[in-house]
Amino acid sequence: MKRTDLGVALYILASVMFFIVPIPTLLLDIMIALNISIALIIIMQALFVQEVLDMSFFPTLLLFTTLFRISLNVSTTRLILMHGDAGVVVRTFGEFVGGSDIIIGGIIFIILILIQFIVINKGSERVSEVTARFTLDAMPGKQMAIDADLNTGAITEVEAKQRRDKIQAESGFFGAMDGATKYVKGDATAGLIIVAINLAGGAAMGMLRQGLPLNEALNIYGLLSIGDGLVSQIPSLLISLATGILVTKSAKEADFSQVLIKQLFGVPKVLYIVGAVITFLGWFTPLRQQWWLFTGLGLLFVFTGRRVGTTLAIEEIEDAADTAEEEAEEVRRPENVTSLLHVDPVELEFGYGIIPLADANQGGDLLDRVVMIRRQIALELGTVVPIIRLRDNIQLNPNQYIIKIKGVQINEGEILFDHYMAMNPGYVEEEITGIPTFEPSFHLPALWITESQRERAETVGYTVVDPPSIIATHLTEVIRSNIAELLTRQDVQNLINNIKETNAALLDELVPKLLGTGEIQKVLQNLLKEGISIRDLLTIFETLADHAATTRDTDVLTEYVRQSLKRAISSKYFPSSEVTNVVTLDPGLEQEIMASVKQTEQGAYLSLDPEKTKSIMDSVGEEISKLEELGRSAIIITSPIVRMYFKKLTEDYFKDLIVVSYNEIESNIELQSVGMVNVA
């Protein structure tokens, strides 16, 4: 056991024992002195601590000190009633503070109780309640601000985690303080009741047991009762004051005393005015009987204002000199080009006209939408999108934006600020006026319309979206189409670690005995490249563990995994409530494709004649057009062994073509073939 653990345990155990076991007056004096010392330490610590979270255990400390103080009250009450003596400390407080007069001592004690109960504790309780409520209400906004700073690159992942932990700690602390102030309130009430009990019980004991007259009994036991109340309530008052200091402390990371003095005496003209007013009161009012006092104070304030003004002028000159020196040093310092070598995975650069959309202070919500993009893709595809950097670029047109993947521009778009984009879903016959354009994500014809036209366009059936939604949708589609490239080995390792927490046996068998992290990465990239979610990692890893012992070809392993995920694939492409129109492959063409497969150490590839390939692509194009005329997605069904080769053959010609094998379709799915890809 650590010494600190032992000390805390003894402190609590002593509190419990004092309720039960009578203690001698000498030990009681020591405990009372210790109680006062702890109270002084607490208030000094609360006064000079830089952050309230540096005293995060203060609510628990309040409980401990209250329990210890009440146990001392019980011990002193026992000694007062049994022996008419509670030690030197209690007797001295009663005689010295009360001036050996029960009436004066009683009045002072009541004043202390009123100060603590009505002024300090009541205010601390209210501030704690309000602070706790506002802290909890502000948590979502603070967390969104952290996410926004993280997305813009203002902070790192580590800094974001630290800030989130701090917000959580603050909410827990102020929530606990809201309840902990009740301890201090109850302690003050209990102190008043205990003094009354000591006074009444002591007077009765003095008259009945010792035969003392009423006046003498009241005087003896009254002073002891008041002394007991004072030695208890003074530490209680100090701790109550410390509670008020903590809950009202707004300086988060600064020296409290320095900030307080600077804010109070930091403006010279205020001190000049106060000094003049105090001097005037000492010379031109009846207070001139003490003219020396008010004149001295007035001159002191004027002198202090003069000193503060001189200090501020010197600091201003020093700051200017330091700034000039830093600028000169920055010019002389050799450029650190290492930071320029870093390439962000995803970047969104925009012209100055789009800045209001990204500035929360101007009502922009683009940063919040970027956060939602990462969450949406995580839910949809089961992978974490890297941090999306948002930057303004003065070289772009004011309303232009570009999207980069690994530092290379992938796509671009342009919006009209204070306009909306209206798109005809295909069935609206009524036309509206606007500026012709194309929707950047899917290159659909659209119109830019004004705010006044928005309601009419929506009424007649147009799809109307605002500029932030246009940018967010475009960014989402670019990320979705390049998500396989963004999946790194470190991302895969993080996914493995998450699964390993609950499926250690599976991962111990799979990695690295059967497959390495890079090989698992290739399988996951193959799935993401065709839009297959990898969220069901457990099924994916189970399938890899089953088949990796026979083959380490990542393309073949991908086909095994796809077959294991047939429920997800079927629900994605084939609605169970209706018949799905598809295109199939001619069996002869499948045999011809398999006959052209060449196996090498680097994997398999097709060696089809270029003319044959062109003929196949022409046939695919004709069959896809049939599906498009029916308003259906372009889906081709193949045999399992042909699927991956046919997909590789067509992916450069038809990027949106969906190729599925029969083994990837649930048995309850109804399909209808509207054509067959063949070569005459």
C-alpha positions in Angstrom: 0.0 0.0 0.0 1.3 3.5 -0.9 1.8 6.0 1.8 -0.8 8.3 0.3 -3.3 5.5 0.3 -2.5 4.8 3.9 -2.9 8.5 4.9 -6.3 8.9 3.2 -7.5 5.6 4.8 -6.4 6.7 8.3 -8.1 10.1 7.8 -11.4 8.5 6.9 -11.0 5.8 9.6 -10.3 8.5 12.3 -13.5 10.3 11.3 -15.5 7.1 11.9 -13.7 6.3 15.1 -14.3 9.8 16.6 -18.1 9.1 16.3 -17.7 6.1 18.6 -14.6 6.2 20.8 -14.1 9.0 23.4 -10.7 10.7 22.8 -8.5 12.6 25.2 -8.4 16.4 25.1 -4.8 16.5 23.9 -5.6 14.4 20.9 -8.6 16.5 20.3 -6.5 19.6 20.3 -4.2 18.0 17.7 -7.1 17.0 15.5 -8.7 20.5 15.6 -5.3 22.1 14.7 -5.0 19.6 11.8 -8.6 20.4 10.7 -7.8 24.2 10.6 -4.5 23.5 8.7 -6.3 21.4 6.1 -8.9 24.2 5.6 -6.1 26.8 5.1 -4.4 24.5 2.6 -7.6 24.0 0.7 -8.4 27.7 0.4 -4.8 28.7 -0.6 -4.8 25.9 -3.2 -8.1 27.1 -4.6 -6.9 30.6 -4.7 -3.6 30.0 -6.6 -4.4 26.9 -8.7 -4.3 27.8 -12.4 -7.2 25.5 -13.6 -10.2 24.3 -11.7 -9.5 20.8 -13.1 -6.2 20.8 -11.1 -8.5 20.3 -8.1 -10.8 17.8 -9.9 -11.2 15.8 -6.6 -12.5 18.8 -4.7 -16.1 17.4 -4.5 -14.8 14.3 -2.8 -12.5 16.4 -0.6 -15.6 18.3 0.5 -17.2 15.1 1.7 -14.1 13.9 3.5 -13.5 17.2 5.3 -17.2 17.6 6.3 -17.2 14.1 7.7 -14.0 14.8 9.7 -15.3 18.1 11.0 -18.6 16.7 12.2 -16.8 13.8 13.9 -14.8 16.4 15.8 -18.0 18.1 16.8 -19.3 14.8 18.2 -16.1 14.3 20.2 -16.1 17.9 21.6 -19.8 17.6 22.5 -19.1 14.3 24.4 -16.2 16.0 26.4 -18.2 19.2 27.1 -21.2 17.2 28.5 -19.1 14.6 30.4 -16.3 16.7 31.9 -17.1 20.4 31.2 -13.8 20.6 29.3 -13.0 20.1 25.6 -9.3 21.0 25.5 -7.2 24.1 25.3 -8.1 25.0 21.7 -11.9 25.0 22.2 -11.6 26.9 25.5 -9.2 29.5 24.0 -11.4 30.2 21.0 -14.4 30.6 23.3 -12.7 33.0 25.7 -10.5 35.0 23.2 -12.7 35.3 20.2 -15.8 35.9 22.4 -13.9 38.2 24.8 -14.9 35.8 27.7 -18.4 37.0 27.3 -21.1 34.6 26.2 -23.2 37.3 24.6 -20.4 38.6 22.5 -19.2 35.1 21.6 -22.7 34.1 20.6 -23.2 37.1 18.4 -19.9 36.6 16.6 -20.8 32.9 16.1 -24.2 33.8 14.7 -22.6 36.3 12.3 -20.2 33.7 11.1 -23.1 31.3 10.4 -25.0 34.0 8.6 -22.0 34.9 6.4 -21.4 31.3 5.5 -25.0 30.2 5.1 -26.6 33.2 3.5 -23.8 34.9 1.6 -21.0 32.5 0.6 -22.8 29.1 0.5 -26.0 30.4 -1.1 -24.0 32.1 -3.9 -21.7 29.1 -4.4 -24.7 26.8 -4.6 -26.4 29.0 -7.2 -23.2 29.5 -9.3 -22.5 25.7 -9.2 -26.0 24.9 -10.4 -25.8 27.4 -13.3 -22.3 26.5 -14.2 -23.1 22.7 -14.3 -26.2 23.4 -16.5 -24.3 25.6 -19.0 -21.3 23.3 -19.1 -23.5 20.3 -20.0 -25.5 22.4 -22.5 -22.3 23.6 -24.2 -20.7 20.2 -24.6 -22.1 19.4 -28.1 -21.0 22.8 -29.4 -17.5 22.4 -27.9 -17.2 18.9 -29.4 -18.3 20.2 -32.8 -15.7 23.0 -32.6 -13.0 20.4 -31.9 -14.1 18.3 -34.9 -14.0 21.5 -37.0 -10.5 22.4 -35.9 -9.4 18.9 -36.5 -10.8 18.9 -40.1 -9.1 22.2 -40.9 -5.8 21.0 -39.5 -5.6 23.5 -36.7 -5.1 20.7 -34.2 -3.8 17.1 -34.3 -5.6 13.9 -33.4 -3.8 13.8 -30.1 -4.7 17.4 -29.3 -8.3 16.7 -30.2 -8.4 13.8 -27.8 -6.9 15.9 -25.0 -9.5 18.6 -25.6 -12.3 16.1 -25.6 -11.1 14.5 -22.4 -10.9 18.0 -20.8 -14.4 18.9 -21.8 -15.6 15.6 -20.3 -13.7 16.2 -17.1 -15.1 19.7 -16.8 -18.6 18.5 -17.2 -18.1 15.8 -14.6 -16.4 18.3 -12.2 -19.1 21.0 -12.3 -21.8 18.4 -12.2 -20.3 17.0 -9.0 -19.8 20.5 -7.6 -23.5 21.1 -8.0 -24.2 18.4 -5.5 -21.1 18.8 -3.3 -22.1 22.4 -2.3 -25.0 20.7 -0.3 -22.4 19.3 2.0 -21.2 22.7 3.0 -24.8 24.0 3.4 -25.7 21.0 5.6 -22.5 21.4 7.7 -23.4 25.0 8.5 -26.9 24.0 9.6 -25.5 21.1 11.7 -23.0 23.5 13.4 -25.8 25.8 14.5 -27.8 22.9 15.9 -24.9 21.3 17.7 -24.0 24.6 19.4 -27.6 24.9 20.6 -27.6 21.3 21.9 -24.3 21.9 23.7 -25.6 25.0 25.3 -28.8 23.5 26.5 -27.3 20.2 27.4 -24.3 21.8 29.2 -26.5 24.1 31.2 -28.7 21.1 32.3 -25.6 19.1 33.2 -24.1 21.9 35.2 -27.2 22.5 37.2 -28.3 18.9 37.7 -25.0 17.1 38.1 -22.7 19.8 39.5 -25.2 21.9 41.3 -24.1 25.1 39.6 -26.4 28.2 39.4 -28.0 28.8 36.1 -25.9 31.9 35.3 -22.6 30.1 36.1 -23.6 27.0 34.1 -24.6 29.1 31.1 -21.4 31.1 31.3 -19.1 28.0 31.5 -20.9 25.7 29.0 -21.9 28.6 26.8 -18.2 29.7 26.2 -17.3 26.0 25.6 -20.2 25.6 23.2 -19.3 28.8 21.3 -15.6 27.8 21.2 -16.6 24.4 19.8 -18.8 26.2 17.2 -16.0 28.5 16.3 -13.2 25.9 15.8 -15.7 24.0 13.6 -17.2 26.8 11.6 -14.0 28.8 10.9 -12.6 25.8 8.8 -16.0 25.3 7.4 -16.1 28.9 6.4 -12.7 28.7 4.8 -13.7 25.6 2.8 -17.0 27.2 1.8 -15.0 30.2 0.6 -12.7 27.9 -1.4 -15.8 26.3 -3.0 -17.0 29.8 -4.1 -13.5 30.6 -5.5 -13.4 27.5 -7.6 -16.8 27.7 -9.1 -16.5 31.4 -9.9 -12.9 31.1 -11.3 -13.0 32.1 -14.9 -9.3 32.4 -15.6 -8.6 29.0 -17.1 -4.8 28.9 -17.4 -3.5 32.0 -15.6 -2.1 33.0 -12.3 -5.2 34.0 -10.4 -3.7 36.6 -8.1 -1.7 38.2 -10.9 -4.8 38.4 -13.2 -6.9 39.8 -10.3 -4.5 42.5 -9.4 -3.9 43.4 -13.1 -7.7 43.7 -13.7 -8.3 45.7 -10.6 -5.3 48.1 -10.8 -4.4 47.9 -14.5 -6.0 51.1 -15.8 -4.2 54.3 -14.8 -7.0 56.7 -15.4 -9.3 54.8 -13.1 -6.7 55.2 -10.3 -6.4 58.9 -11.0 -10.2 59.4 -10.7 -10.4 57.4 -7.5 -7.5 59.2 -6.0 -9.0 62.6 -6.8 -12.4 61.6 -5.4 -10.9 60.3 -2.1 -8.8 63.5 -1.7 -11.9 65.6 -2.3 -13.8 63.7 0.4 -11.0 64.3 2.8 -10.8 68.1 2.2 -14.3 69.3 1.3 -16.7 67.1 3.4 -17.1 66.5 7.2 -14.6 63.7 6.8 -11.8 66.4 6.8 -11.4 65.6 10.5 -9.4 62.7 9.1 -7.9 64.6 6.2 -4.5 63.0 6.5 -6.1 59.5 6.0 -8.1 60.4 2.9 -5.3 62.6 1.4 -2.8 59.8 2.0 -5.0 57.2 0.3 -5.7 59.6 -2.6 -2.1 60.3 -3.2 -1.3 56.6 -3.0 -3.8 55.8 -5.8 -2.5 58.6 -7.9 1.1 57.4 -7.4 0.0 53.8 -8.2 -1.7 55.0 -11.4 1.5 56.8 -12.4 3.6 53.7 -11.8 1.1 51.5 -13.7 1.1 53.9 -16.7 4.9 53.9 -16.8 5.0 50.1 -16.6 2.4 49.8 -19.4 4.4 52.2 -21.6 7.6 50.2 -21.0 5.8 46.9 -21.8 4.4 48.3 -25.0 7.9 49.4 -26.1 9.3 46.0 -25.2 6.5 44.1 -27.0 7.1 46.2 -30.1 10.8 45.5 -29.9 10.2 41.8 -29.3 7.9 41.6 -32.3 10.4 43.4 -34.5 13.1 41.0 -33.3 10.9 37.9 -34.0 10.1 39.1 -37.5 13.8 39.8 -38.2 14.7 36.4 -36.8 12.0 34.7 -38.9 13.6 36.4 -42.0 17.0 35.2 -41.0 16.0 31.7 -40.1 16.5 29.1 -42.8 13.2 27.7 -44.1 12.2 24.3 -42.8 11.1 22.5 -45.9 10.3 19.2 -44.1 6.8 20.3 -43.3 6.3 21.0 -47.1 6.9 17.3 -47.9 3.7 16.2 -46.1 0.8 15.4 -48.5 -2.7 15.5 -47.1 -4.9 12.5 -48.2 -7.9 14.7 -48.9 -8.0 18.4 -49.5 -10.8 20.9 -50.4 -9.5 24.2 -51.6 -11.9 27.1 -52.4 -11.8 30.7 -53.5 -12.5 33.6 -51.2 -16.1 33.8 -52.2 -16.8 30.4 -50.6 -15.1 31.4 -47.3 -18.5 32.5 -45.7 -19.8 28.9 -46.2 -16.9 27.5 -44.1 -16.9 30.2 -41.5 -19.1 29.3 -38.5 -19.0 32.9 -37.3 -20.8 33.9 -40.6 -23.4 31.2 -40.3 -21.5 28.7 -42.6 -21.9 25.0 -41.9 -19.5 23.5 -44.4 -17.2 22.3 -41.6 -20.1 20.5 -39.9 -21.0 18.9 -43.2 -17.4 17.6 -43.7 -17.7 16.0 -40.2 -20.9 14.3 -41.3 -19.2 13.1 -44.5 -16.7 11.1 -42.5 -19.4 9.6 -40.3 -21.6 8.8 -43.3 -18.8 6.9 -45.2 -17.8 5.1 -42.0 -21.3 3.8 -41.6 -21.8 3.1 -45.3 -18.4 1.5 -46.2 -17.0 0.6 -42.8 -13.7 2.5 -43.2 -12.4 5.7 -41.7 -11.9 8.6 -44.0 -8.7 10.5 -43.3 -8.8 14.1 -42.1 -10.2 16.4 -44.8 -8.2 19.6 -45.0 -10.1 22.8 -45.9 -8.1 25.6 -47.3 -8.8 28.9 -49.0 -6.8 29.6 -52.2 -6.6 33.1 -53.6 -5.4 31.8 -56.9 -8.8 30.2 -57.6 -11.8 32.1 -58.9 -13.9 33.5 -56.0 -16.6 30.8 -56.4 -14.4 27.9 -57.5 -13.4 24.9 -55.5 -11.1 22.0 -56.2 -10.8 18.5 -54.6 -7.4 16.9 -54.3 -6.5 13.3 -53.4 -3.0 13.0 -52.1 -2.1 16.4 -53.4 -3.4 15.8 -57.0 -6.5 17.6 -58.2 -9.2 15.1 -59.0 -12.2 17.3 -59.7 -13.4 20.8 -59.4 -16.7 22.8 -59.4 -18.1 26.3 -59.2 -21.0 27.6 -57.3 -23.0 30.9 -57.3 -23.2 32.4 -53.8 -26.7 33.2 -52.7 -28.1 31.0 -55.4 -29.6 27.5 -55.4 -29.2 24.7 -57.9 -32.4 23.3 -59.3 -32.5 19.9 -61.1 -35.3 18.4 -63.1 -35.8 14.8 -61.8 -37.1 13.9 -65.3 -40.8 14.1 -65.0 -41.3 17.9 -64.5 -42.7 19.5 -67.7 -42.9 23.1 -66.4 -39.8 25.1 -67.1 -38.3 27.8 -64.9 -35.8 30.5 -65.8 -32.3 30.3 -64.5 -28.6 30.2 -65.4 -27.8 26.8 -67.1 -25.1 24.7 -65.5 -24.2 21.1 -64.7 -24.4 19.4 -61.3 -20.7 18.7 -60.5 -21.1 15.3 -58.9 -23.0 13.4 -61.6 -22.8 16.0 -64.4 -26.5 16.4 -64.7 -28.1 19.4 -66.4 -29.3 22.0 -63.8 -30.2 25.7 -63.3 -28.9 28.3 -60.9 -32.0 30.1 -59.4 -32.4 32.8 -56.8 -33.9 32.6 -53.4 -37.2 34.1 -54.7 -37.5 31.3 -57.2 -36.8 28.5 -54.8 -40.3 27.9 -53.4 -41.9 27.8 -56.9 -39.2 25.4 -58.2 -39.8 23.0 -55.3 -43.6 23.3 -55.8 -43.5 22.2 -59.4 -41.2 19.2 -58.6 -37.6 20.4 -59.1 -34.9 19.1 -56.7 -33.4 22.2 -55.2 -30.1 22.2 -53.2 -28.0 24.9 -51.6 -24.3 25.6 -52.3 -22.9 23.8 -49.2 -24.9 20.7 -50.1 -23.5 20.8 -53.6 -20.0 20.9 -52.4 -20.6 18.3 -49.7 -22.2 15.9 -52.2 -19.4 16.4 -54.7 -16.8 15.8 -52.0 -18.6 12.7 -50.8 -18.7 11.2 -54.3 -15.0 11.9 -54.9 -14.0 10.3 -51.6 -16.3 7.3 -52.2 -14.8 6.7 -55.7 -11.2 6.9 -54.3 -11.7 5.4 -50.9 -9.8 2.2 -51.8 -6.7 4.4 -52.5 -7.1 6.2 -49.2 -7.0 2.9 -47.2 -3.5 2.6 -45.8 -1.7 -0.2 -44.0 -2.0 1.8 -40.8 -5.7 2.1 -41.2 -5.9 -1.7 -41.8 -3.8 -2.3 -38.6 -6.2 -0.1 -36.7 -9.1 -2.1 -38.0 -7.3 -5.3 -37.0 -6.6 -4.0 -33.5 -10.3 -3.2 -33.0 -11.4 -6.7 -34.0 -8.7 -8.3 -32.0 -10.1 -6.9 -28.7 -13.1 -9.3 -29.0 -11.8 -12.0 -31.4 -8.2 -12.5 -30.4 -8.1 -16.2 -31.5 -9.2 -15.4 -35.0 -6.6 -12.6 -35.5 -3.8 -14.7 -33.9 -4.5 -17.4 -36.5 -4.8 -15.0 -39.4 -2.1 -12.3 -38.9 0.8 -12.8 -39.5 0.7 -16.6 -39.8 -1.5 -16.8 -42.9 -1.6 -13.2 -44.3 0.3 -10.0 -43.7 -1.2 -6.6 -43.2 -0.4 -5.6 -46.8 -2.3 -8.6 -48.2 -5.3 -7.9 -46.1 -5.1 -4.3 -47.3 -5.3 -5.5 -50.9 -8.4 -7.6 -50.3 -10.1 -4.7 -48.5 -9.1 -2.3 -51.3 -10.6 -4.7 -53.9 -13.9 -4.7 -52.0 -14.0 -0.9 -51.5 -13.1 -0.3 -55.2 -16.4 -1.9 -56.2 -18.4 -0.2 -53.4 -18.7 -3.2 -51.1 -18.8 -2.3 -47.4 -16.0 -3.7 -45.2 -17.9 -3.0 -42.1 -18.5 -6.7 -41.4 -14.8 -7.3 -40.7 -15.5 -10.4 -38.7 -17.0 -12.2 -41.6 -14.2 -11.0 -43.9 -11.5 -12.1 -41.6 -13.2 -15.5 -40.9 -13.3 -16.1 -44.7 -9.7 -15.1 -45.2 -8.7 -17.5 -42.3 -10.6 -20.3 -44.0 -9.0 -19.9 -47.5 -5.6 -18.3 -46.9 -4.1 -21.6 -46.2 -4.7 -22.8 -49.8 -4.0 -19.5 -51.7 -2.5 -16.1 -51.0 -3.7 -14.6 -54.3 -5.5 -11.5 -53.0 -7.8 -11.4 -56.1 -9.0 -15.0 -55.5 -9.4 -14.3 -51.7 -11.5 -11.3 -52.6 -13.9 -13.5 -54.6 -14.2 -15.8 -51.6 -15.0 -12.9 -49.3 -17.5 -11.5 -51.8 -19.3 -14.8 -51.7 -19.4 -14.7 -47.9 -20.9 -11.2 -48.1 -23.6 -12.2 -50.5 -26.4 -11.1 -48.2 -24.9 -7.5 -48.1 -24.3 -7.6 -51.9 -27.8 -8.8 -52.6 -29.4 -6.1 -50.4 -27.3 -3.5 -52.1 -28.1 -4.3 -55.7 -31.2 -6.5 -55.7 -34.4 -5.3 -54.0 -36.2 -8.4 -52.7 -39.6 -6.9 -53.3 -39.3 -6.7 -57.1 -37.7 -8.4 -60.1 -34.3 -7.0 -61.1 -33.4 -6.7 -64.8 -29.8 -7.8 -65.5 -27.5 -8.8 -68.4 -25.7 -12.2 -68.5 -22.6 -13.5 -70.2 -22.6 -16.0 -73.0 -21.2 -19.3 -71.7 -19.0 -19.5 -74.8 -17.6 -16.1 -74.1 -16.9 -17.1 -70.5 -14.9 -20.1 -71.7 -13.0 -17.9 -74.1 -12.1 -15.4 -71.3 -10.9 -18.2 -69.0 -8.8 -19.7 -71.9 -7.0 -16.3 -72.2 -6.1 -16.1 -68.5 -2.3 -16.3 -68.0 -0.8 -17.1 -64.6 2.4 -15.4 -63.5 4.2 -15.0 -60.1 2.7 -11.5 -59.9 -0.9 -12.9 -60.5 -3.2 -13.6 -63.3 -4.0 -11.4 -66.3 -6.0 -11.6 -69.6 -4.3 -11.9 -72.9 -7.2 -11.2 -75.2 -6.7 -9.9 -78.7 -7.4 -6.1 -79.0 -10.0 -6.7 -81.7 -11.7 -9.3 -79.5 -11.7 -6.9 -76.5 -13.2 -4.1 -78.6 -15.9 -6.5 -79.9 -16.8 -7.5 -76.3 -16.9 -3.9 -75.1 -19.2 -3.0 -78.0 -21.6 -5.8 -77.0 -21.4 -4.7 -73.3 -22.3 -1.2 -74.3 -25.3 -2.3 -76.3 -26.7 -4.5 -73.5 -26.1 -1.7 -70.9 -28.1 0.7 -73.0 -31.1 -1.7 -72.8 -31.0 -1.5 -69.0 -30.6 2.3 -69.1 -33.7 2.6 -71.3 -35.6 0.6 -68.6 -34.2 3.0 -65.9 -32.2 0.2 -64.3 -28.6 0.0 -63.0 -26.1 -1.6 -65.3 -25.6 -5.1 -63.7 -24.0 -8.0 -65.4 -24.2 -11.5 -63.9 -21.3 -14.0 -64.6 -20.1 -17.3 -63.3 -17.9 -17.1 -60.1 -14.7 -18.0 -61.8 -15.1 -15.4 -64.6 -16.3 -12.5 -62.5 -13.0 -10.9 -61.4 -11.4 -11.2 -64.9 -14.5 -9.7 -66.6 -14.6 -6.9 -64.1 -10.9 -6.1 -64.8 -11.6 -6.2 -68.5 -14.5 -3.7 -68.3 -13.5 -1.3 -65.5 -11.5 1.0 -67.8 -14.4 1.3 -70.2 -17.5 1.3 -67.9 -16.6 2.6 -64.5 -20.1 2.3 -63.1 -20.7 -1.2 -64.4 -21.7 -3.7 -61.6 -20.4 -7.2 -62.1 -21.8 -9.9 -59.8 -21.4 -13.7 -59.8 -24.2 -16.1 -59.2 -22.6 -17.2 -55.9 -23.0 -13.6 -54.6 -26.8 -13.5 -55.0 -29.2 -14.8 -52.3 -31.5 -17.6 -53.4 -34.7 -15.6 -52.9 -33.7 -12.8 -55.4 -35.7 -12.8 -58.6 -33.7 -11.8 -61.7 -34.8 -11.3 -65.3 -32.2 -11.3 -68.1 -32.9 -8.6 -70.7 -29.8 -9.4 -72.8 -26.6 -11.4 -73.1 -23.1 -10.2 -73.9 -21.6 -12.3 -76.7 -19.3 -12.0 -79.6 -20.4 -13.3 -83.0 
